[in-house]
Amino acid sequence: MHEDVTGLNEVVVTGLNIPRARKALGYSQGTVKAEQLENIGSPVNAFSALYGQVAGLKITGTALGPAGGISINIRNAVALYEGSTNRPLFVIDGIPMLDWQTDINRSTGNGLNDLNMDDIASFDVLKGAKAAVLYGSQGANGVILITTKSGTKKRGFGVDVNLTHSQDRVWLMQKFQNEFGSGFPAAWVNPGVVDAEGFYQKNGVQAYYPTNYNFGPKMDGRQILWYDSVMRPYVAQPDNIRNFYRNGYTSSANVALQGGGENGGFRVSYTRKDYKGIFEGFKLHDNNFTFNGNIKITSRVNFKLVSTYANTFNHNSPPTNQDVFVTYGVPRQLSTELLRTQVVDPANDNYFWWAMENRQTRYPTGGIVRDGLAGNYFWNQMQNDYDNTRNHFINSATIDVDIAKGFKFQLLGGFDWVTNKNEQKEKLRRPLSMGEGGRYYLYNSTDVYYNGQAIVSYEKQLSPNYSLNAFVGGVIQKRTSEWTSRNTRSDGFITRDWFSFSNAKTTPVESNGFRRYSLLYGAFGSVQIGFKEWLYLELQGRNDWSSILPPANNSYFYPGASVSWIFSEALKMPDWVSFGKFRVSWADVGRPGPEYFANNVYDIGNYGGVITYAPRGSRPPEDLKPERKREVELGLETKFLNSRLGLEVNYYNGNTYDQIMGLSVPPSSGFGDTKINAGQISHSGIEVFINATPFRTSNFNWNTVLNFHSDKPKVKKLAQGITTQGLWGMSGARVVAVEGQPWGQVVVRPYKVNENGERIVEGGYYSTDPTKEEVIGKVLPDIAGGFNNTVSYKGFSLDFNIDYQFGSTLVSQTNMYMVGNGSAASTTAYRDEAHGGLPYYINNSSTLVLLPSHTSAVPADSKYPFIMHDGVILPGVQPDGKPNETIITAADKHSYYWQTFMDIQPDIVYKNDYIKLRNIVLTYELPKKITNRIHFDRLAVSLFANNLWYIYKTMPNVDAEALNGTNVFYENNAFPTTRSYGASIRASF
Amino acid sequence: MKTKKIFSAFAGILLLSAVSCQSKLEGLYLDPDGFTSPTIEGFYTNTQQQLGIFRYSYGEMFHDFNTLNPVLGSGGFQNDGAPSSFSWVHDPYSDAYSKLRSFAAMQQVYNGLSEQDKQDYEIFMWTAGAIKEYIFHQLTDICGDVPYFNAMQGTDLNFFPPFDKQSDIYPAMLANLKEISTNLDGYTLNSSFIQQQFPRNDVYFNGNITMWRVFINSLRLRLALRLTNVMPDLAKSTIQEVLADGVYAKDRATSITLVDRRQDQAMELLIFRSLSERLTARLFVPANMLNLMRKPGFADDPRIPVLFQPDKDGNYTAMPTEAPDVAAIAAQITTTDLAATFPSMYNRTTFERNFGMPYQIITSSEIHLLKAEAKLRWADLVIVAADEYRAAIKESIDIYYEINALNTNTTYNGYIPASKAVKPPDADINTFLDQKTAEFNAAIGNEKIGLIYDQRYIHYNMLKPYELWADTRRLMKELGARVRKSPSNIRMMERTVYPTSEELNNPTNFQAVKAANNYTTPVWWTGR
């Protein structure tokens, strides 16, 4: 499972699906053959197999795991505007794919999720500008070429079967304290609400404190009156949050039939995937049919058709439920098992348990447990339907014609077509006689990306020393995107749970829609001259005309050039040098802006029947140009010792310029931002790729690949005297691009300090300085890569894959709020005498007064009939320079981290470095003599484990990839990560 | 020859297809759902209906109640005695400029018009210009120095306007309003199509030019009074000019009050939701206000039952001001049942559930109090201060009863019948007014202005925090603690800070105001 740089005569697919000899390439291209990845199992998302496989290709999941979207990025491509994509172009069998960013709120991923690993032959990663230059205005983020498996004549029946099953278990979760339950310290409430031990008083007895904050009394097992008026022991439930989740599984069955002969071949494949998520109610079913056939129509004409149809049904992908999972917390004594019995009320016609028998008032629990957890999580996930059905067609037809000697003509056409239907059915939680309710929502969308291209090529050996390879062609692409949605209004249904718009209390129901279209024409040409098969010069160019750009100015040219020198052929080399190539390339490629970006348009409305026009807060650019990247790449590819050791090193230096920016301007200009083409970001990076076979005997083999990528995109220039540009995708902090600094710095408000650097304490508390900002990290890693190994002995092989990244920072709201709501392990500090709390009392003026001892008598002017033991004096100085002596409660100290507007404090932001053993696979391939006997061509059994071990990890409480989406840089979900164990059987007969 | 023909035909086809390609590209350039040909009329109506100009918006008031009610003592809350730390989530700075965006777009279209069209559209531009000054006076009162003269010019690529001094902005606003008032004096709409559209697009006054003059002149009076500490001469001369003109808010008919035309969205977007959400946190009856309305030896202020509603026992009880007093009644405080709270709340029928209430932009009560104060400052003005003082209270009583009576909703959750107040007989009101007038006449020195302030405090209450805040800050120089109604642990917030982005996005110009970028530096017109 390694990036392949071997094969002196290897032919690879390059830009526009043109095959080329690898040795002639003047740029770096990573190729991953699917057979190298096949043992990993059948990932729900094919791209998750690419972790750490190609230097410079960064794969990052989201908190939703493989069922959600995935962030794919080449060479740290970045942008200065949220609407500019930093994702590479995905091209499958010559057809560009629809691709979009995703979040994690009931996300169903995007069209890439539908690709099936069993049907993919290879991934080719065009990383640099020259590699992607034939994609012109779409090449700046690199291109990933996906080639599906084609059919050839095989032994036996030509049938391949792959059965895989894995169990998914909750793995990484937050670390909670299990000493103190829900509640407030006495100091926060009026006398009489809690007793001297901190217990809430209800009906004169110690009772369950109806709040989600865990600043209550110590859980010592005593019997207390529970919220439902039953006496139960007051003990910690260490696994109560773990019990929100269940065990899941992924299972996949693939059957492929292939065959062929002299005139062509075909492969037809069917895959069924079932996925049960760890979240209640979450499941996914996927049916995938692929046909790949080619036929020689005449001796000069070949026809190829690749057709994929995927149908995915996604039920109840989880919503982000920050209130419960992150912000407010859950009582540490809450029994999730008990609560699960308090969701549906069978005694009351299966309505919501809490909505019936006046339980909301009779059984106070706090809104988070009742509405957030029982209602919005358990009820919604188990009773309601949030369904997505996606139909995905990818079709690619190619006609190749041998026109005359050396002349070839190729016509390629096809489309990527995705339709989505989202249907949401929300049941009534209470009878209609008690209030309004019920909701039905229907959304339909169609997205199509049409592509047609024609190429005429010419190949000739000009002389014994010189060869020529040239082509010209054109491309037409059209992209359309439309959706409409309808939903019942907030007053809900006429009758119970009939999911029809006819059942809407108010008609017409609410409806919305959206449409977006774009068109692109391109013309391209390429000339490659070879000298003695060891020197190649290639010149390429493409001109694009795009409807996204202003009509007066919609044509742009993208040139590129490369030289490849195979010095091991040109020069006399020692024997131990098997291969050596030096290459240099240069190109200038583009990135299309989003549709309608430069439009000067207005919003229309009415006020009491009078028309209103509203200018938008964003000033459109005067003259939009495409974003461009110019990049020089130098590369060295070598092989030593009979190709047992290979080394590839690339150095590149790029400059992204004419970037689209929503330049933040002072609101007093009349705009929030002005859209312009400006800004330069420099990239200079190194990619190192080493593959080696340290041991090789007839029975034993160890292959290892180490790859490494380092790149720090730096903001060289913004625009018009602007030195800082706010970026996007953050919560509680800001991400900025600052001139002269690395792209994507994270800034927060620092704590107030005096001139000596001492923390200032006011009224007992620290506070952050609203007038200052401080850089605490950046969102991109400095280095990333992988370490992949295959050890094989006879029929056994063991694969283990490690990937790593260093240098980024992840803003985690989970880490902040779990301190703020008293759930984090660290919040036991100062809670009582045993945890270092100070003794104090509260006088009649509500002032906290330090006492000499925990056994002090209750002073006469005490507001409460007892003294407290959870005092703390924060180290620091008062504004006048005197040491702080003001006492506050432990809950005050911890709950300071609970910030209404999510503003995170600098001391609770963590680096996100990790080294991860992502998977281990043990495969046993039955010997030929056995398989032959049972009429199998091949039979292999694998055991695998994914998400196995963080060898090193700096991020506490959440996963290193716990992001809230593919284009954001923060975490605010507290979704646990899963680990999966599974087995697969592969058979060919 | 044949080859040439073929070549020509081929070239022709190529050219045709190139042209058709180009037109296809052009056809897809524009967003099919983006509107491309707006008019001045639509921008004009949009300028008028921006939330927060006459309709108090949800988000703004939600944060205003939280921050300004404690500072001004205009809303009772459970004071815990902690020293106040300043914060105000509302960002009036960005908000004001975004409200001005449609005005800037109008200006842009207007500049490109023919001379004839310009003349027809001048009525739109003048009256919108008055709204602009209304927005700016509110902004500079809150933030001090702000970009004014060169603001809103981003369309011309002027993105970084300097911060103008409040001492320059005020005279300019007054001069501009005077010019508009003069332009409108005797103005009548002509028969052009454009001008005939004006009444429809003028959602404030339906094309009534005289009401525009009332609004503009009354605004001039308000602005003039702000300058008593710093430009008394300009203040006086402006007041004299307006009094001589004679067109300003004098009575109910000329009070500038506006009724919302989109009441279907009122609960979602407007003050009602903020009242609803802040009711139990910031909108108890403030003790300082109730004490003023229930002075020993005086009849009860008739506004008590329209501003407030009774508690669970049917009494009007206030939330104490100071923390120890709050602590003393803590056990009795209850808000679980909104129909039976303790202490009393602001009147929910008058305020919270009254979507058709007239918004008080500039009332005659405000102007009467203003004139009374002017007389005390400039004895030569032809004004009888006591008469104005009396009229102010009377008309304030009238308008709050009017507003309360407008609301016919009796079915909202927690409604109590006592929140629908019955106006006392005129004789009772007159008795009260006589007592108040006598008290005013008997007062000496600055106490007269103190009494005027008290009436502003009651009349504006929590509903008009910006007016009350401005008068408090202005009068603090002369009257000090006399005009402070807040608890002793709440410090005076003198202004608000600029958005943090300002230092990043307008760094050079920001240096001029950086030193005053805090909550504690009084703005220029306070004279402090």
Contacts between the chains, C-beta under 8 A, distances in Angstrom:
chain1	res1	chain2	res2	distance
A	190	B	327	7.9
A	190	B	330	4.4
A	190	B	331	6.1
A	191	B	330	7.9
A	191	B	331	7.7
A	192	B	331	6.7
A	514	B	33	7.3
A	515	B	32	5.9
A	515	B	33	7.0
A	516	B	31	7.7
A	517	B	28	5.1
A	517	B	32	7.7
A	518	B	28	6.1
A	519	B	24	6.0
A	519	B	25	5.9
A	519	B	28	5.2
A	521	B	21	5.7
A	521	B	25	7.5
A	545	B	21	6.9
A	545	B	22	7.6
A	545	B	25	6.0
A	546	B	25	7.1
A	547	B	24	7.4
A	547	B	25	4.3
A	547	B	26	7.5
A	547	B	27	7.7
A	547	B	28	3.9
A	547	B	29	5.5
A	548	B	29	7.6
A	549	B	29	7.8
A	550	B	29	6.8
A	551	B	22	7.2
A	551	B	25	6.3
A	551	B	26	4.2
A	551	B	29	5.6
A	554	B	25	5.8
A	554	B	29	8.0
A	595	B	31	7.3
A	596	B	30	7.0
A	596	B	31	3.9
A	596	B	34	6.5
A	599	B	29	7.5
A	599	B	30	5.6
A	599	B	31	5.1
A	599	B	34	5.4
A	599	B	36	7.9
A	600	B	36	7.2
A	601	B	30	7.2
A	601	B	31	5.7
A	601	B	34	2.7
A	601	B	35	5.8
A	601	B	36	5.6
A	602	B	34	7.2
A	602	B	35	4.7
A	602	B	36	7.3
A	602	B	38	4.7
A	602	B	105	7.9
A	603	B	35	6.9
A	604	B	35	4.7
A	604	B	38	7.8
A	604	B	42	7.5
A	605	B	46	7.5
A	607	B	45	5.8
A	607	B	46	7.5
A	607	B	48	7.8
A	607	B	49	4.2
A	607	B	203	6.2
A	607	B	261	6.2
A	607	B	262	6.3
A	608	B	203	6.4
A	608	B	261	2.8
A	608	B	262	6.0
A	609	B	261	7.7
A	610	B	45	4.8
A	610	B	200	6.2
A	610	B	201	6.1
A	610	B	203	5.9
A	611	B	41	7.2
A	611	B	42	4.8
A	611	B	45	6.8
A	612	B	42	5.4
A	612	B	43	7.9
A	612	B	45	4.9
A	612	B	46	3.9
A	612	B	49	6.5
A	612	B	102	7.9
A	613	B	35	6.9
A	613	B	38	3.6
A	613	B	39	6.9
A	613	B	42	3.5
A	613	B	43	5.3
A	613	B	46	5.9
A	613	B	102	7.3
A	613	B	105	7.5
A	614	B	46	5.3
A	614	B	101	7.5
A	614	B	102	6.3
A	615	B	38	7.9
A	615	B	43	7.6
A	615	B	101	5.1
A	615	B	102	6.3
A	615	B	104	7.5
A	615	B	105	4.4
A	617	B	98	6.4
A	617	B	101	7.0
A	619	B	154	5.6
A	619	B	155	6.9
A	664	B	501	6.3
A	664	B	504	7.5
A	664	B	505	5.2
A	665	B	154	6.4
A	665	B	159	4.2
A	665	B	160	7.4
A	665	B	505	5.8
A	665	B	506	7.9
A	666	B	147	7.4
A	666	B	159	6.8
A	666	B	160	6.3
A	666	B	161	7.1
A	666	B	501	7.7
A	666	B	502	6.0
A	666	B	505	4.9
A	666	B	506	4.0
A	667	B	93	6.7
A	667	B	94	4.2
A	667	B	97	4.2
A	667	B	98	6.4
A	667	B	499	7.6
A	668	B	93	8.0
A	668	B	97	5.2
A	668	B	146	7.0
A	668	B	147	3.8
A	668	B	151	4.6
A	668	B	152	7.2
A	668	B	161	5.1
A	668	B	506	7.4
A	669	B	97	7.9
A	669	B	151	7.5
A	669	B	152	7.1
A	669	B	153	6.7
A	669	B	154	3.5
A	669	B	158	6.9
A	669	B	159	4.3
A	669	B	160	7.0
A	669	B	161	6.6
A	670	B	97	6.5
A	670	B	100	6.9
A	670	B	101	5.7
A	670	B	104	4.7
A	670	B	151	7.3
A	670	B	152	4.1
A	670	B	153	6.8
A	670	B	154	4.3
A	670	B	155	6.8
A	671	B	101	7.9
A	671	B	154	4.4
A	671	B	159	7.5
A	672	B	94	7.7
A	672	B	98	7.6
A	674	B	154	6.4
A	674	B	159	6.4
A	720	B	159	7.2
A	721	B	160	7.5
A	721	B	508	7.8
A	722	B	505	7.3
A	723	B	507	7.4
A	724	B	504	4.7
A	724	B	505	7.7
A	726	B	501	7.2
A	726	B	504	7.7
A	762	B	83	7.8
A	762	B	85	7.2
A	763	B	82	6.3
A	763	B	83	5.4
A	763	B	85	7.5
A	767	B	85	7.1
A	770	B	87	7.9
A	770	B	497	6.7
A	770	B	500	7.1
A	771	B	497	7.3
A	771	B	500	7.4
A	771	B	503	7.9
A	771	B	517	6.3
A	771	B	518	7.8
A	773	B	500	7.0
A	844	B	324	6.8
A	844	B	327	7.4
A	845	B	81	6.8
A	845	B	323	7.2
A	845	B	324	5.7
A	846	B	80	6.3
A	846	B	81	5.3
A	846	B	323	6.0
A	846	B	324	7.4
A	846	B	327	5.9
A	847	B	81	8.0
A	863	B	327	7.1
A	901	B	89	7.2
